[in-house]
């Protein structure tokens, strides 16, 4: 369940990064959105692994 929520959050963050790119915002703002999206996808993947 949480992995699906995190994947949706990653999609929203990527969309935010693209939106900031169109608005000619500073590069660091775009980078923060992309890094957060990558972290959300990593967390979603880690939640799908079986508990050892």
N, C-alpha and C positions, 0 to 999 in steps of 0.2 A: 504494500500500500504506500509506504513512505517513498519507495523508489519511484513510483509514478508521480508523486507530488514533486519530488526533487527534479525529475526530468522535465516536468512542466515549468518549474521555476527556472531551470536552465534555458528553456526556450524563451521565456520572458526576458531573461537577462541578455540573451543574444539579440533579441529584438530591440532592447534598450540600447545596446551597443551600436547596432546599425542605425538607430534613430539619432543617436548622438553624432555618428559619423556624418549623416546628412545635414546636421545643424552646424557642422564645422566646429565642434567642441574640441577642447584640448585632447591630445592623444592619450594622456594618462587616464582620463575619464573612461574612454573607450576600453583601454587596457584593463581597468578595474572590472568593468562589466564582463569582459571575456574571461578574465581569471576566475571571477566568481561563478560564471557558468561552467567552466571546466571543473571547479571544485564541487559544484552540485552534481555534475555527471559522475565524477569519481565517487562521491558519497553514495549515489544511487547504485553504482556498480558494486561497491563494497557491501551494501546492504543485501545484495542478491546472493552473496557468497554464503555457503553453509557454515554454520558455527562449528568450530573444530573442538 
